[in-house]
Amino acid sequence: MDYYIYLIGVVVIMIWSSAVQSNLQKKAAQGSQMRAASGKTANEVVEEMLRAHDIYGIVVEHKPGQLTDCYSPKEQKIYLSDTTYGRDSITAIAVAAHECGHAVQDKENMILYEVRQFLAPVAGISSRVGPWIVLIGVLLSAYLERAGNSGIGYFVSTIGIIVYSLAFLFYLVMLPVERNASERAFKDMQQAGWVSQDQFGIAHKILRAAGDTYAIALASSALTLLRLLVLRGGRRR
């Protein structure tokens, strides 16, 4: 991959990311100002959705901060942030239903969800460590190539790529998992009538915009992986 093409890819992803974040903030703010037609709060939505899927024993708790909403399978808890917990806005209900979608995935033993949970503990570490291992391998190749033994560096770089690939695989799996959780939320929102038909479009746009952030993470990870592959490949002898 030409270095300038890589830079163009980085710029494109940065612009795309900025546009997605701006759109997400705009839609979320718009939905936060609109009270759901049903009058239900996010907490009530969570309880109803869990019961509808015969899921019991999961506790709903408040987690201070913004964007802290999450489902913890280990703790069997759904955490709702300051802008979601006890709120009856369209945004709050959409976010709460999405997190419930993950609980349903867990109950149904969705394969991709299980893979994501398996990779989650190492993804952050591998995304940081992998590129450094590749760089060390490239430097070793450059240092040892005069002796005609750059194979060691190539081997080290390969290890780095394998390590980083765990992070790439995590992002690759995470996107469809997040999309699926939103689809489950959309279906239950319509069936239960938590938002009116004209409000559903806004809820849909909020979760779609949120899902786009994972698409950006995947694209960025893919670009980095390609760059690492080219760096390693260019040093093989």
C-alpha positions in Angstrom: 0.0 0.0 0.0 1.4 3.4 -1.0 2.0 5.6 2.0 0.0 8.5 0.4 -3.0 6.1 -0.2 -2.8 5.2 3.5 -2.9 8.8 4.5 -5.9 9.4 2.2 -7.6 6.5 4.0 -6.8 8.1 7.4 -8.2 11.4 6.3 -11.4 9.8 4.8 -12.0 7.9 8.1 -11.4 11.1 10.1 -14.0 13.1 8.1 -16.4 10.2 8.2 -16.0 9.9 11.9 -16.6 13.6 12.4 -19.7 13.5 10.3 -21.1 10.4 12.1 -20.4 11.9 15.6 -22.0 15.2 14.6 -25.1 13.4 13.3 -25.3 11.1 16.4 -25.1 14.1 18.8 -27.7 16.0 16.8 -30.2 13.1 16.7 -29.6 12.1 20.3 -30.2 15.7 21.5 -33.3 15.9 19.4 -34.7 12.7 20.8 -33.8 13.7 24.4 -36.1 16.7 24.1 -39.1 14.6 23.0 -41.1 12.7 25.6 -42.2 9.2 24.4 -45.8 9.0 23.5 -46.3 6.0 25.9 -45.0 7.9 28.9 -42.8 4.9 29.8 -39.4 5.5 31.3 -36.3 3.7 30.2 -36.4 1.6 33.4 -39.9 0.4 32.7 -39.0 -0.4 29.1 -36.1 -2.6 30.3 -38.3 -4.5 32.7 -41.0 -5.0 30.0 -38.6 -6.1 27.4 -36.9 -8.6 29.7 -40.2 -10.1 30.7 -41.3 -10.3 27.1 -38.3 -12.5 26.4 -38.6 -14.5 29.6 -35.5 -13.1 31.0 -35.4 -12.8 34.8 -32.8 -11.9 37.5 -31.2 -9.0 35.6 -30.9 -5.8 37.7 -31.2 -2.3 36.4 -28.8 0.2 37.9 -27.8 3.8 37.5 -24.2 4.4 36.2 -23.1 8.1 36.5 -21.9 9.8 33.4 -22.8 9.9 29.7 -22.6 7.0 27.3 -22.1 4.6 30.2 -25.1 2.5 29.2 -24.2 -1.2 28.9 -25.2 -4.7 29.7 -22.9 -6.7 31.9 -23.5 -10.5 31.4 -21.1 -11.3 34.3 -22.9 -9.1 36.8 -26.3 -9.7 35.2 -27.0 -6.0 35.2 -28.1 -3.4 32.8 -26.5 0.0 33.5 -28.2 3.1 32.4 -26.5 6.5 32.3 -27.5 9.9 33.6 -29.4 10.7 30.4 -31.2 7.3 30.3 -31.9 6.2 33.9 -35.5 7.1 34.8 -35.9 9.2 31.7 -38.9 9.0 29.4 -37.4 10.6 26.3 -37.2 8.8 22.9 -33.4 8.7 23.1 -33.5 7.1 26.6 -36.0 4.4 25.5 -34.1 3.6 22.4 -30.8 3.3 24.3 -32.4 1.2 27.0 -34.0 -1.2 24.5 -30.7 -1.5 22.7 -29.0 -2.7 25.9 -31.8 -5.1 26.5 -31.1 -6.4 23.0 -27.7 -7.5 24.2 -29.3 -9.3 27.2 -31.5 -11.2 24.7 -28.5 -12.1 22.6 -26.9 -13.5 25.8 -29.9 -15.5 26.7 -30.2 -17.0 23.2 -26.4 -17.8 23.1 -26.0 -15.9 19.9 -22.7 -17.1 18.4 -21.3 -13.7 17.4 -22.2 -12.3 20.7 -20.3 -15.1 22.5 -17.3 -14.5 20.2 -17.3 -10.8 21.0 -17.4 -11.5 24.7 -14.5 -13.9 24.4 -12.4 -11.3 22.5 -13.4 -8.3 24.5 -10.8 -8.7 27.3 -7.8 -8.9 24.9 -9.0 -6.5 22.1 -7.8 -3.3 23.8 -4.4 -4.7 24.6 -3.8 -6.3 21.2 -4.7 -3.1 19.4 -2.0 -1.3 21.3 0.7 -3.9 21.5 0.3 -5.5 18.0 1.6 -2.5 16.0 4.6 -2.1 18.3 5.6 -5.8 17.8 5.4 -5.3 14.1 7.6 -2.2 14.3 10.1 -4.1 16.4 10.1 -6.9 13.7 10.6 -4.4 10.9 13.6 -2.8 12.7 15.1 -6.2 13.4 14.8 -7.0 9.7 16.5 -3.8 8.7 19.3 -4.4 11.2 19.9 -8.1 10.3 19.4 -7.9 6.6 23.1 -7.1 6.0 23.8 -10.5 7.6 21.2 -12.0 5.3 19.1 -13.1 8.2 16.0 -10.8 8.2 13.8 -13.9 8.7 13.7 -13.3 12.5 12.4 -9.9 12.0 9.7 -11.2 9.6 8.7 -13.8 12.2 8.4 -11.2 15.0 6.3 -8.9 12.7 4.0 -11.9 11.9 3.5 -12.4 15.6 2.6 -8.7 15.9 0.1 -9.0 13.1 -1.5 -12.0 14.7 -1.8 -10.1 18.0 -3.4 -7.1 16.2 -5.7 -9.4 14.3 -7.5 -10.2 17.5 -8.5 -6.6 17.8 -9.6 -6.5 14.1 -11.7 -9.6 14.6 -13.3 -8.0 17.7 -14.4 -5.0 15.6 -15.4 -7.3 12.8 -17.7 -9.2 15.1 -18.9 -6.2 17.1 -20.6 -4.4 14.2 -23.2 -7.1 13.4 -23.7 -7.7 17.1 -24.5 -4.0 17.7 -26.7 -3.9 14.6 -28.6 -7.0 15.7 -29.2 -5.5 19.2 -30.7 -2.4 17.6 -32.9 -4.5 15.3 -34.2 -6.3 18.4 -34.9 -3.0 20.0 -36.7 -1.7 16.9 -39.0 -4.7 16.8 -39.9 -4.5 20.5 -40.4 -0.8 20.4 -43.0 -1.2 17.6 -44.7 -4.2 19.1 -44.9 -2.7 22.6 -45.8 0.8 21.5 -43.2 2.5 23.7 -43.0 5.2 21.1 -45.6 6.4 18.6 -45.3 5.6 14.9 -44.1 9.1 14.0 -41.5 8.9 16.9 -40.2 5.5 15.8 -38.3 7.1 12.9 -36.3 9.3 15.3 -35.5 6.3 17.5 -34.4 4.4 14.5 -32.1 7.2 13.3 -30.5 7.5 16.8 -29.6 3.8 17.0 -28.5 3.6 13.3 -26.1 6.6 13.9 -24.8 5.0 17.0 -24.1 1.8 15.0 -22.2 3.8 12.4 -19.6 4.5 15.0 -18.7 0.8 15.1 -18.5 0.7 11.4 -15.9 3.5 11.6 -13.9 1.5 14.2 -13.9 -1.5 11.9 -12.8 0.5 8.9 -10.0 2.1 10.9 -8.9 -1.3 12.3 -8.9 -2.8 8.8 -6.8 0.1 7.4 -4.2 -0.4 10.3 -4.1 -4.1 9.6 -3.4 -3.6 5.9 -0.7 -1.1 6.8 1.0 -3.5 9.1 0.8 -6.3 6.5 2.5 -4.1 4.0 5.2 -3.1 6.5 6.0 -6.7 7.3 5.8 -7.9 3.7 8.2 -5.2 2.5 11.0 -6.6 4.7 10.8 -10.3 3.8 13.8 -11.8 2.3 
